[in-house]
Amino acid sequence: MKLAIIGLGRMGFNMAKRLLQGGHAVVVFNRSADKVTLLEKEGAIGAASLADVATLLEPTRIVWLMLPAGRIIDDHIDELGRLLTRGDIIIDGGNSDYHDDLRRSEKLAPLGIHYLDAGVSGGIWGLKIGYCTMIGGEKSIYSHVEPIIRTLAPEQGYLYCGGSGAGHFVKMVHNGIEYALMEAYGEGFQILKASAYGQDLDLTAVASLWNHGSVIRSWLLELLADALAADPQLDGISGYVEDSGEARWTVKEAIDSGVAADVMAAALFKRFNSRQKDVFANKVIAALRNQFGGHAVERAGEDRRQDGSGAGTVRPARAGKAK
């Protein structure tokens, strides 16, 4: 089939390559032209603008967006709405909020332009392994583009999930689970490292071991073993952890649905905590412990010992007033 990929970031670029390798004709467009040039060398058709994209495709046109969630997608859809014709198809493969899918689908309907939402998982490994894909929208339109999705996905790695928004909804929950899994691994390995056995334990070997027959084996654990093999203490990595937004939406959905999602919420909040230094809330807690129990506090700028005890901690005169 012939389609356009707009947005050649970490995933969009490799998705275009996988489609080319699968025998599809791919028009590519990106804000910076260097990636377009690279894909042209591999057989892609380069476009210089969205208008160019529309010209290079024949009806029924298929345009797959791989852009950051938010206003940039709406801007592209608005422009494409003026360039495409009745029967053409727009697929949003980014990490969009499913509520946006409902709005966009309704907006395009009077123009006769079909809209599918595609939740795509696979990251930088998708080129080799394939992209697990969750699709929402009109089923007949899904069936029309299924050969494209089949090429992108590994065997049994794609699913029609339902009407508009369903694909991104399922991907949203998928990412909420992902947050919780990563947090559990992170906490577990921190406990191992901080224990009395931590100095002698080979954490790379532990991660590898658990992937052979253990009930907690997973691809994430394989990736952790690779990361630890390259940097056993992870000294080259900051503890700052970003979030893409989907876990926030998952937790909000849990609140709206009255579902207890304790672990996902905690994993999300831990990411917020990772970005802060000398958190004021923690200062409040330390001050309160000091006031009611005389517990030692650390002064700003003092280091904390590895075993968790205070370095250069002090107690005020009121320390004896514990209750």
C-alpha positions as a Markdown table, in Angstrom:
| # | Residue | x | y | z |
|---|---|---|---|---|
| 1 | Met | 0.0 | 0.0 | 0.0 |
| 2 | Lys | 1.0 | 3.6 | -0.3 |
| 3 | Leu | 0.9 | 6.0 | 2.7 |
| 4 | Ala | 2.6 | 9.0 | 4.2 |
| 5 | Ile | 4.4 | 9.1 | 7.5 |
| 6 | Ile | 4.5 | 12.6 | 9.1 |
| 7 | Gly | 7.0 | 13.0 | 12.0 |
| 8 | Leu | 10.3 | 11.1 | 11.8 |
| 9 | Gly | 11.3 | 11.0 | 15.4 |
| 10 | Arg | 12.6 | 7.9 | 17.2 |
| 11 | Met | 9.6 | 5.8 | 16.3 |
| 12 | Gly | 8.3 | 7.5 | 13.1 |
| 13 | Phe | 11.7 | 7.1 | 11.3 |
| 14 | Asn | 12.0 | 3.4 | 12.1 |
| 15 | Met | 8.3 | 2.8 | 11.3 |
| 16 | Ala | 8.9 | 4.3 | 7.8 |
| 17 | Lys | 11.9 | 2.0 | 7.4 |
| 18 | Arg | 9.9 | -1.1 | 8.5 |
| 19 | Leu | 7.2 | -0.2 | 6.0 |
| 20 | Leu | 9.7 | 0.2 | 3.2 |
| 21 | Gln | 11.2 | -3.1 | 4.0 |
| 22 | Gly | 7.7 | -4.6 | 3.9 |
| 23 | Gly | 7.2 | -3.4 | 0.4 |
| 24 | His | 5.0 | -0.4 | 1.0 |
| 25 | Ala | 5.4 | 2.9 | -0.9 |
| 26 | Val | 6.1 | 5.5 | 1.8 |
| 27 | Val | 6.0 | 9.3 | 1.5 |
| 28 | Val | 7.8 | 11.0 | 4.3 |
| 29 | Phe | 7.7 | 14.5 | 5.8 |
| 30 | Asn | 9.5 | 16.0 | 8.8 |
| 31 | Arg | 10.1 | 19.4 | 10.2 |
| 32 | Ser | 13.8 | 19.0 | 9.6 |
| 33 | Ala | 14.7 | 17.7 | 6.1 |
| 34 | Asp | 17.8 | 15.6 | 7.1 |
| 35 | Lys | 15.7 | 12.6 | 8.1 |
| 36 | Val | 13.7 | 12.9 | 4.9 |
| 37 | Thr | 16.9 | 12.8 | 3.0 |
| 38 | Leu | 18.1 | 9.6 | 4.8 |
| 39 | Leu | 14.9 | 7.8 | 4.1 |
| 40 | Glu | 14.9 | 8.9 | 0.5 |
| 41 | Lys | 18.2 | 6.9 | 0.2 |
| 42 | Glu | 16.3 | 3.9 | 1.3 |
| 43 | Gly | 13.5 | 4.3 | -1.2 |
| 44 | Ala | 11.1 | 6.7 | 0.5 |
| 45 | Ile | 9.4 | 9.5 | -1.4 |
| 46 | Gly | 10.4 | 12.8 | 0.2 |
| 47 | Ala | 7.9 | 15.6 | 0.7 |
| 48 | Ala | 8.7 | 19.2 | 1.3 |
| 49 | Ser | 5.4 | 20.2 | 2.9 |
| 50 | Leu | 2.0 | 18.9 | 3.9 |
| 51 | Ala | 0.6 | 20.2 | 0.5 |
| 52 | Asp | 3.4 | 18.1 | -1.1 |
| 53 | Val | 2.2 | 15.1 | 0.9 |
| 54 | Ala | -1.3 | 15.4 | -0.5 |
| 55 | Thr | 0.0 | 15.8 | -4.0 |
| 56 | Leu | 2.2 | 12.7 | -3.8 |
| 57 | Leu | -0.5 | 10.4 | -2.6 |
| 58 | Glu | -3.4 | 9.2 | -4.7 |
| 59 | Pro | -7.0 | 8.7 | -3.3 |
| 60 | Thr | -7.7 | 7.0 | -1.0 |
| 61 | Arg | -4.9 | 8.8 | 0.7 |
| 62 | Ile | -3.5 | 7.4 | 4.0 |
| 63 | Val | -1.6 | 9.8 | 6.3 |
| 64 | Trp | -0.1 | 8.5 | 9.5 |
| 65 | Leu | 0.9 | 11.1 | 12.1 |
| 66 | Met | 3.8 | 10.3 | 14.5 |
| 67 | Leu | 3.9 | 13.6 | 16.4 |
| 68 | Pro | 4.0 | 14.6 | 20.1 |
| 69 | Ala | 0.6 | 14.7 | 21.7 |
| 70 | Gly | -1.2 | 18.0 | 21.9 |
| 71 | Arg | -1.6 | 21.1 | 19.8 |
| 72 | Ile | 0.9 | 20.1 | 17.1 |
| 73 | Ile | -1.4 | 17.2 | 16.1 |
| 74 | Asp | -4.4 | 19.5 | 15.9 |
| 75 | Asp | -2.5 | 22.0 | 13.8 |
| 76 | His | -1.5 | 19.2 | 11.3 |
| 77 | Ile | -5.0 | 17.8 | 11.2 |
| 78 | Asp | -6.5 | 21.2 | 10.6 |
| 79 | Glu | -4.2 | 21.7 | 7.6 |
| 80 | Leu | -4.7 | 18.2 | 6.3 |
| 81 | Gly | -8.4 | 18.8 | 6.5 |
| 82 | Arg | -8.0 | 21.5 | 3.9 |
| 83 | Leu | -5.7 | 19.4 | 1.7 |
| 84 | Leu | -7.3 | 16.0 | 1.8 |
| 85 | Thr | -10.6 | 14.9 | 0.1 |
| 86 | Arg | -13.6 | 12.8 | 1.0 |
| 87 | Gly | -12.7 | 9.2 | 1.7 |
| 88 | Asp | -9.1 | 9.9 | 2.8 |
| 89 | Ile | -7.7 | 8.6 | 6.1 |
| 90 | Ile | -5.7 | 10.2 | 8.9 |
| 91 | Ile | -4.2 | 7.9 | 11.5 |
| 92 | Asp | -2.8 | 9.4 | 14.8 |
| 93 | Gly | -0.1 | 7.1 | 16.0 |
| 94 | Gly | 1.2 | 9.4 | 18.8 |
| 95 | Asn | 0.5 | 9.2 | 22.5 |
| 96 | Ser | -2.7 | 11.2 | 22.4 |
| 97 | Asp | -5.5 | 11.5 | 25.0 |
| 98 | Tyr | -8.4 | 9.4 | 23.8 |
| 99 | His | -10.7 | 12.3 | 24.5 |
| 100 | Asp | -8.9 | 14.2 | 21.7 |
| 101 | Asp | -9.6 | 11.3 | 19.4 |
| 102 | Leu | -13.3 | 11.7 | 19.9 |
| 103 | Arg | -13.1 | 15.4 | 19.2 |
| 104 | Arg | -10.9 | 15.0 | 16.1 |
| 105 | Ser | -13.0 | 12.3 | 14.7 |
| 106 | Glu | -16.2 | 14.4 | 15.0 |
| 107 | Lys | -14.5 | 17.4 | 13.5 |
| 108 | Leu | -13.3 | 15.4 | 10.4 |
| 109 | Ala | -16.6 | 13.6 | 9.9 |
| 110 | Pro | -18.4 | 16.4 | 8.0 |
| 111 | Leu | -15.4 | 16.6 | 5.6 |
| 112 | Gly | -15.7 | 12.9 | 4.9 |
| 113 | Ile | -12.2 | 12.3 | 6.2 |
| 114 | His | -11.8 | 9.1 | 8.3 |
| 115 | Tyr | -9.8 | 9.1 | 11.5 |
| 116 | Leu | -8.2 | 6.2 | 13.3 |
| 117 | Asp | -6.2 | 6.3 | 16.5 |
| 118 | Ala | -3.3 | 3.9 | 16.9 |
| 119 | Gly | -1.6 | 3.3 | 20.2 |
| 120 | Val | 1.9 | 2.1 | 19.3 |
| 121 | Ser | 4.3 | 0.4 | 21.6 |
| 122 | Gly | 7.8 | -0.9 | 20.8 |
| 123 | Gly | 10.1 | 2.1 | 21.2 |
| 124 | Ile | 13.4 | 2.0 | 19.5 |
| 125 | Trp | 13.3 | -1.8 | 19.2 |
| 126 | Gly | 10.2 | -1.7 | 16.9 |
| 127 | Leu | 12.2 | -1.7 | 13.6 |
| 128 | Lys | 13.6 | -5.2 | 14.4 |
| 129 | Ile | 10.9 | -6.7 | 16.6 |
| 130 | Gly | 7.8 | -4.9 | 15.4 |
| 131 | Tyr | 5.3 | -2.4 | 17.0 |
| 132 | Cys | 2.5 | -3.7 | 19.2 |
| 133 | Thr | -0.4 | -1.7 | 17.8 |
| 134 | Met | -3.9 | -0.9 | 19.3 |
| 135 | Ile | -6.4 | 0.6 | 16.9 |
| 136 | Gly | -9.6 | 2.5 | 17.4 |
| 137 | Gly | -12.1 | 4.0 | 14.9 |
| 138 | Glu | -14.4 | 2.7 | 12.1 |
| 139 | Lys | -13.9 | -1.0 | 11.7 |
| 140 | Ser | -14.2 | -0.9 | 7.9 |
| 141 | Ile | -11.4 | 1.7 | 7.7 |
| 142 | Tyr | -9.3 | -0.4 | 10.0 |
| 143 | Ser | -9.8 | -3.3 | 7.7 |
| 144 | His | -8.7 | -1.2 | 4.8 |
| 145 | Val | -5.4 | -0.2 | 6.4 |
| 146 | Glu | -4.8 | -3.6 | 8.1 |
| 147 | Pro | -2.0 | -4.6 | 5.6 |
| 148 | Ile | 0.0 | -1.6 | 6.9 |
| 149 | Ile | -0.6 | -2.4 | 10.5 |
| 150 | Arg | 0.3 | -6.1 | 9.9 |
| 151 | Thr | 3.6 | -5.1 | 8.4 |
| 152 | Leu | 4.4 | -2.8 | 11.4 |
| 153 | Ala | 3.4 | -5.3 | 14.1 |
| 154 | Pro | 5.0 | -8.6 | 15.2 |
| 155 | Glu | 3.0 | -11.8 | 14.8 |
| 156 | Gln | -0.3 | -11.5 | 16.8 |
| 157 | Gly | 0.9 | -8.0 | 17.8 |
| 158 | Tyr | -2.1 | -5.8 | 16.8 |
| 159 | Leu | -5.7 | -5.5 | 17.7 |
| 160 | Tyr | -8.8 | -3.6 | 16.7 |
| 161 | Cys | -10.0 | -2.3 | 20.0 |
| 162 | Gly | -13.3 | -0.6 | 19.1 |
| 163 | Gly | -14.7 | 2.8 | 18.1 |
| 164 | Ser | -12.9 | 6.1 | 18.0 |
| 165 | Gly | -10.5 | 6.6 | 21.0 |
| 166 | Ala | -10.4 | 2.9 | 21.9 |
| 167 | Gly | -6.8 | 2.3 | 20.6 |
| 168 | His | -5.4 | 5.2 | 22.6 |
| 169 | Phe | -7.4 | 4.3 | 25.6 |
| 170 | Val | -5.9 | 0.8 | 25.7 |
| 171 | Lys | -2.4 | 2.2 | 25.1 |
| 172 | Met | -3.0 | 4.7 | 27.9 |
| 173 | Val | -3.7 | 1.8 | 30.4 |
| 174 | His | -0.8 | -0.1 | 28.9 |
| 175 | Asn | 1.5 | 2.8 | 29.9 |
| 176 | Gly | 0.0 | 3.0 | 33.4 |
| 177 | Ile | 0.9 | -0.6 | 33.9 |
| 178 | Glu | 4.4 | 0.0 | 32.4 |
| 179 | Tyr | 5.0 | 2.8 | 35.0 |
| 180 | Ala | 4.0 | 0.4 | 37.9 |
| 181 | Leu | 6.2 | -2.4 | 36.5 |
| 182 | Met | 9.3 | -0.2 | 36.2 |
| 183 | Glu | 8.7 | 1.3 | 39.7 |
| 184 | Ala | 8.6 | -2.2 | 41.2 |
| 185 | Tyr | 11.8 | -3.2 | 39.5 |
| 186 | Gly | 13.5 | 0.0 | 40.6 |
| 187 | Glu | 12.5 | -0.4 | 44.2 |
| 188 | Gly | 13.4 | -4.1 | 44.2 |
| 189 | Phe | 16.9 | -3.5 | 42.9 |
| 190 | Gln | 17.4 | -0.6 | 45.3 |
| 191 | Ile | 16.6 | -2.9 | 48.2 |
| 192 | Leu | 19.1 | -5.5 | 46.8 |
| 193 | Lys | 21.8 | -2.8 | 46.4 |
| 194 | Ala | 21.2 | -1.3 | 49.9 |
| 195 | Ser | 21.2 | -4.6 | 51.7 |
| 196 | Ala | 24.1 | -6.2 | 53.6 |
| 197 | Tyr | 24.6 | -8.4 | 50.6 |
| 198 | Gly | 24.6 | -5.5 | 48.2 |
| 199 | Gln | 28.4 | -5.1 | 47.9 |
| 200 | Asp | 28.8 | -8.8 | 46.8 |
| 201 | Leu | 25.7 | -9.1 | 44.7 |
| 202 | Asp | 26.1 | -9.0 | 40.9 |
| 203 | Leu | 22.9 | -7.1 | 40.0 |
| 204 | Thr | 23.4 | -7.8 | 36.3 |
| 205 | Ala | 23.5 | -11.5 | 37.0 |
| 206 | Val | 20.4 | -11.2 | 39.2 |
| 207 | Ala | 18.4 | -9.4 | 36.5 |
| 208 | Ser | 19.6 | -12.1 | 34.0 |
| 209 | Leu | 18.7 | -14.9 | 36.4 |
| 210 | Trp | 15.2 | -13.7 | 36.9 |
| 211 | Asn | 14.6 | -13.9 | 33.2 |
| 212 | His | 15.1 | -17.6 | 33.2 |
| 213 | Gly | 12.0 | -19.3 | 34.5 |
| 214 | Ser | 11.1 | -16.7 | 37.2 |
| 215 | Val | 7.5 | -15.5 | 37.5 |
| 216 | Ile | 8.7 | -11.9 | 37.2 |
| 217 | Arg | 10.6 | -12.4 | 33.9 |
| 218 | Ser | 9.9 | -9.8 | 31.3 |
| 219 | Trp | 11.4 | -7.8 | 28.4 |
| 220 | Leu | 11.8 | -4.8 | 30.8 |
| 221 | Leu | 14.0 | -7.0 | 32.9 |
| 222 | Glu | 16.1 | -8.0 | 29.9 |
| 223 | Leu | 16.6 | -4.3 | 29.2 |
| 224 | Leu | 17.6 | -3.7 | 32.8 |
| 225 | Ala | 20.2 | -6.5 | 32.6 |
| 226 | Asp | 21.6 | -4.9 | 29.4 |
| 227 | Ala | 21.7 | -1.5 | 31.2 |
| 228 | Leu | 23.5 | -2.9 | 34.3 |
| 229 | Ala | 26.0 | -4.8 | 32.1 |
| 230 | Ala | 27.0 | -1.5 | 30.5 |
| 231 | Asp | 27.1 | 0.5 | 33.7 |
| 232 | Pro | 26.8 | -1.7 | 36.9 |
| 233 | Gln | 26.3 | 1.2 | 39.2 |
| 234 | Leu | 24.3 | 3.3 | 36.7 |
| 235 | Asp | 26.7 | 6.1 | 37.5 |
| 236 | Gly | 26.2 | 7.7 | 34.1 |
| 237 | Ile | 22.5 | 8.1 | 34.5 |
| 238 | Ser | 20.6 | 10.8 | 36.5 |
| 239 | Gly | 17.7 | 9.8 | 38.6 |
| 240 | Tyr | 15.4 | 12.3 | 36.9 |
| 241 | Val | 12.5 | 10.5 | 35.4 |
| 242 | Glu | 10.1 | 12.2 | 32.9 |
| 243 | Asp | 6.6 | 11.1 | 32.2 |
| 244 | Ser | 4.8 | 11.3 | 28.8 |
| 245 | Gly | 1.4 | 12.0 | 30.3 |
| 246 | Glu | -0.4 | 8.7 | 29.7 |
| 247 | Ala | 0.0 | 7.5 | 33.3 |
| 248 | Arg | -1.6 | 10.8 | 34.5 |
| 249 | Trp | -4.6 | 10.1 | 32.2 |
| 250 | Thr | -4.8 | 6.5 | 33.5 |
| 251 | Val | -4.9 | 7.6 | 37.1 |
| 252 | Lys | -7.5 | 10.3 | 36.3 |
| 253 | Glu | -9.5 | 7.6 | 34.5 |
| 254 | Ala | -9.3 | 5.4 | 37.6 |
| 255 | Ile | -10.5 | 8.3 | 39.8 |
| 256 | Asp | -13.4 | 9.0 | 37.4 |
| 257 | Ser | -14.3 | 5.3 | 37.3 |
| 258 | Gly | -14.0 | 4.8 | 41.0 |
| 259 | Val | -11.2 | 2.2 | 40.5 |
| 260 | Ala | -8.4 | 1.9 | 43.1 |
| 261 | Ala | -5.1 | 2.2 | 41.2 |
| 262 | Asp | -2.8 | 2.6 | 44.2 |
| 263 | Val | 0.3 | 1.2 | 42.5 |
| 264 | Met | 0.0 | 3.2 | 39.3 |
| 265 | Ala | -0.6 | 6.4 | 41.2 |
| 266 | Ala | 2.4 | 5.8 | 43.5 |
| 267 | Ala | 4.6 | 5.1 | 40.5 |
| 268 | Leu | 3.5 | 8.3 | 38.8 |
| 269 | Phe | 4.1 | 10.4 | 41.9 |
| 270 | Lys | 7.5 | 8.8 | 42.4 |
| 271 | Arg | 8.4 | 10.2 | 38.9 |
| 272 | Phe | 7.4 | 13.7 | 40.1 |
| 273 | Asn | 9.5 | 13.2 | 43.2 |
| 274 | Ser | 12.5 | 12.2 | 41.1 |
| 275 | Arg | 12.6 | 15.7 | 39.5 |
| 276 | Gln | 12.9 | 17.6 | 42.7 |
| 277 | Lys | 15.9 | 18.4 | 44.9 |
| 278 | Asp | 15.5 | 19.2 | 48.6 |
| 279 | Val | 11.7 | 18.9 | 48.4 |
| 280 | Phe | 10.0 | 21.3 | 50.8 |
| 281 | Ala | 7.4 | 18.7 | 51.9 |
| 282 | Asn | 10.3 | 16.5 | 53.1 |
| 283 | Lys | 11.7 | 19.5 | 55.0 |
| 284 | Val | 8.4 | 19.9 | 56.7 |
| 285 | Ile | 8.4 | 16.2 | 57.7 |
| 286 | Ala | 12.0 | 16.4 | 59.0 |
| 287 | Ala | 11.2 | 19.6 | 61.0 |
| 288 | Leu | 8.1 | 18.0 | 62.5 |
| 289 | Arg | 10.0 | 14.8 | 63.5 |
| 290 | Asn | 12.6 | 17.0 | 65.1 |
| 291 | Gln | 10.0 | 19.1 | 67.0 |
| 292 | Phe | 7.9 | 16.3 | 68.4 |
| 293 | Gly | 10.5 | 13.6 | 68.9 |
| 294 | Gly | 13.9 | 15.3 | 68.9 |
| 295 | His | 14.9 | 13.3 | 65.9 |
| 296 | Ala | 18.2 | 14.4 | 64.3 |
| 297 | Val | 18.0 | 16.6 | 61.2 |
| 298 | Glu | 20.5 | 17.3 | 58.5 |
| 299 | Arg | 21.6 | 20.8 | 57.7 |
| 300 | Ala | 21.4 | 22.0 | 54.1 |
| 301 | Gly | 24.6 | 21.0 | 52.2 |
| 302 | Glu | 25.5 | 18.1 | 54.5 |
| 303 | Asp | 26.0 | 14.7 | 53.0 |
| 304 | Arg | 24.1 | 11.6 | 54.0 |
| 305 | Arg | 25.9 | 8.4 | 54.8 |
| 306 | Gln | 25.3 | 5.4 | 52.6 |
| 307 | Asp | 24.0 | 3.4 | 55.5 |
| 308 | Gly | 21.2 | 6.0 | 56.0 |
| 309 | Ser | 22.5 | 7.6 | 59.2 |
| 310 | Gly | 22.9 | 11.4 | 59.4 |
| 311 | Ala | 26.2 | 13.0 | 58.6 |
| 312 | Gly | 26.9 | 15.9 | 60.9 |
| 313 | Thr | 23.3 | 15.8 | 62.2 |
| 314 | Val | 22.3 | 18.0 | 65.1 |
| 315 | Arg | 19.7 | 18.1 | 67.8 |
| 316 | Pro | 18.2 | 21.4 | 69.1 |
| 317 | Ala | 17.7 | 22.3 | 72.7 |
| 318 | Arg | 14.1 | 21.2 | 72.6 |
| 319 | Ala | 15.0 | 17.7 | 71.6 |
| 320 | Gly | 13.9 | 16.3 | 75.0 |
| 321 | Lys | 10.2 | 17.3 | 74.5 |
| 322 | Ala | 9.2 | 14.1 | 72.7 |
| 323 | Lys | 5.5 | 13.1 | 73.1 |
